[in-house]
Amino acid sequence: MFALYITHPQVRIDPSVPVPEWGLSDIGTARAKLAATRPWASKLGLIVSSGERKAIETAEILATASAAAVEIIEATHENDRSATGFLTPPEFEKAADWFFAHPHESFKGWERAIDAQARIVSEVEAVLLRHDPSVPIAFVGHGGVGTLLKCHLEGKPIARQGDQPPGGGNLFCFDLAKRAVSCDWTPIEDWQG
């Protein structure tokens, strides 16, 4: 059976609001609603979300397709970037490049990539140990930690080359029994299952 790691789609960027409190934009909401109409969404038995608003909104929209429970696990949050506060998109992209290129170091106080990877892998494994492997499951979260999880599952070193395409709202699939990635990053509304 399959597991999905889903990144929230486009958000409403507001520098005056803490990043974990950003919600989905109209485009992000529309994409999540379209994804909820796909056959895979109706098969989900459990949806695990980080505690960030944009992830919860995505998870709740997807849950309408299957009536799956949404479980919020705070520790599945994005890599902690609070030390720098809001960065403009060009500044953020440069910082993210550095974050992935130097996984054992902290970018200006950010959580190190190796620590964020250990955290997301541990949290996903803890859920999967108690989850029925015959039931499809989705983890809804963020691009950075999603990429770190994908690198781990593929047995590859941390690198931005494994990152999702720009804009968010992508997923990758992995086999629950083998923990092997079976589908690379794909837009949530395009994946057919």
C-alpha positions in Angstrom: 0.0 0.0 0.0 1.1 3.6 -0.5 2.0 6.5 1.7 2.2 10.1 0.4 4.2 13.1 1.5 2.3 16.1 0.4 3.5 19.7 0.5 1.0 22.5 1.0 0.3 24.5 -2.1 0.6 28.3 -2.5 0.2 30.4 0.6 -0.8 34.0 1.3 2.5 35.6 2.1 2.3 38.3 4.8 5.5 39.5 6.3 3.5 40.9 9.3 2.2 37.4 10.2 4.5 34.6 11.6 5.2 32.1 8.8 3.5 29.1 10.7 0.3 31.1 10.7 0.2 31.7 7.0 -2.9 30.2 5.3 -3.4 29.0 1.8 -3.9 31.5 -1.0 -6.9 31.3 -3.3 -4.7 29.5 -5.8 -3.5 27.1 -3.1 -7.0 26.4 -1.9 -8.2 25.7 -5.5 -5.4 23.3 -6.1 -6.0 21.4 -2.9 -9.7 21.2 -3.7 -8.9 19.8 -7.2 -6.5 17.3 -5.7 -9.3 16.1 -3.4 -11.3 15.1 -6.4 -8.6 12.7 -7.6 -9.2 8.9 -6.9 -6.2 8.6 -4.5 -7.7 11.2 -2.1 -10.8 9.0 -1.5 -8.6 6.1 -0.5 -6.8 7.8 2.4 -7.4 6.3 5.8 -5.3 8.8 7.8 -3.9 12.2 7.1 -1.1 13.5 9.4 -0.5 17.2 9.3 2.0 19.5 10.8 0.6 22.1 13.1 1.2 25.0 10.7 -2.0 26.6 9.4 -1.2 26.1 5.6 -0.7 22.3 6.2 -3.8 21.9 8.3 -5.9 23.7 5.7 -4.5 21.4 3.0 -5.1 18.3 5.1 -8.7 19.3 5.9 -9.5 19.9 2.3 -8.1 16.5 1.3 -10.0 14.8 4.2 -13.3 15.8 2.6 -12.7 13.2 -0.1 -12.5 10.2 2.3 -13.6 11.4 5.7 -10.2 10.3 6.9 -9.1 11.5 10.3 -6.6 14.4 10.4 -4.0 14.0 13.1 -1.9 17.0 13.9 1.7 16.3 14.9 3.5 19.5 15.8 7.0 18.0 15.4 6.5 17.5 11.7 6.9 21.2 11.1 9.1 22.8 8.5 12.8 23.3 9.4 12.9 26.0 12.1 13.9 29.3 10.4 12.6 31.6 13.1 16.1 33.0 13.8 16.0 35.1 10.6 12.3 35.9 10.5 10.8 36.7 7.1 13.1 36.6 4.1 12.0 38.0 0.7 11.7 35.2 -1.9 15.1 35.8 -3.5 16.8 35.9 0.0 14.9 32.8 1.0 16.0 30.9 -2.1 19.7 31.7 -1.4 19.3 30.7 2.2 17.6 27.4 1.2 20.4 26.7 -1.2 22.9 27.2 1.7 20.8 25.1 4.1 20.9 22.1 1.8 24.5 22.5 0.8 25.7 22.6 4.4 23.5 20.1 6.2 25.8 19.9 9.3 25.8 23.7 9.8 23.2 26.3 10.8 22.3 29.1 8.5 22.2 32.2 10.8 20.5 30.2 13.6 18.2 28.0 11.5 17.7 24.3 12.5 20.4 22.3 10.8 19.3 20.1 7.9 20.6 16.9 9.6 18.6 17.7 12.7 15.4 18.5 10.7 15.9 15.3 8.8 16.3 13.2 11.9 13.2 14.8 13.3 10.9 14.3 10.3 12.2 10.7 9.7 11.6 9.9 13.4 8.1 11.3 13.4 7.0 9.6 10.2 8.4 6.3 11.4 6.6 6.6 14.7 3.3 7.0 12.9 4.0 4.2 10.5 4.8 1.8 13.3 1.3 2.1 14.7 -0.4 2.5 11.3 -2.2 -0.4 9.5 0.1 -1.0 6.4 -2.9 -2.0 4.3 -4.4 1.5 4.6 -3.1 4.4 2.5 -1.8 7.4 4.5 -0.8 10.9 3.7 1.6 13.2 5.5 0.9 16.9 4.8 3.7 19.3 5.5 6.4 21.4 4.0 8.9 21.3 1.1 12.1 21.5 3.2 11.4 18.6 5.5 9.6 16.7 2.7 12.8 16.9 0.7 14.9 15.7 3.7 12.5 12.8 4.2 12.7 11.9 0.5 16.5 12.0 0.6 16.5 9.6 3.5 14.0 7.2 1.9 16.1 7.2 -1.3 19.3 6.6 0.6 20.8 9.7 -0.8 22.7 12.5 0.8 20.9 15.7 1.7 20.8 17.9 -1.4 18.5 20.5 -2.9 18.5 18.5 -6.2 15.9 16.4 -4.5 13.7 19.4 -3.8 10.2 19.8 -5.1 9.4 22.1 -8.1 8.8 25.8 -7.1 5.4 26.8 -5.7 4.6 23.8 -3.5 1.6 21.6 -3.8 3.5 18.5 -4.8 3.7 15.0 -3.5 5.9 11.9 -3.7 4.7 8.4 -3.0 6.5 5.6 -1.2 5.6 2.0 -0.6 4.6 1.4 3.0 6.2 -2.1 3.2 9.5 -1.3 1.6 9.8 2.4 2.5 10.9 2.9 -1.1 10.0 6.0 -3.1 7.8 5.0 -6.1 6.9 8.4 -7.5 9.0 11.5 -7.7 7.6 15.0 -6.9 4.4 15.4 -8.8 1.8 18.3 -8.6 -1.0 17.1 -6.3 -3.7 17.7 -8.8 -1.8 15.7 -11.5 -1.0 12.5 -9.6 -3.4 9.7 -10.5 -2.4 7.1 -8.0 
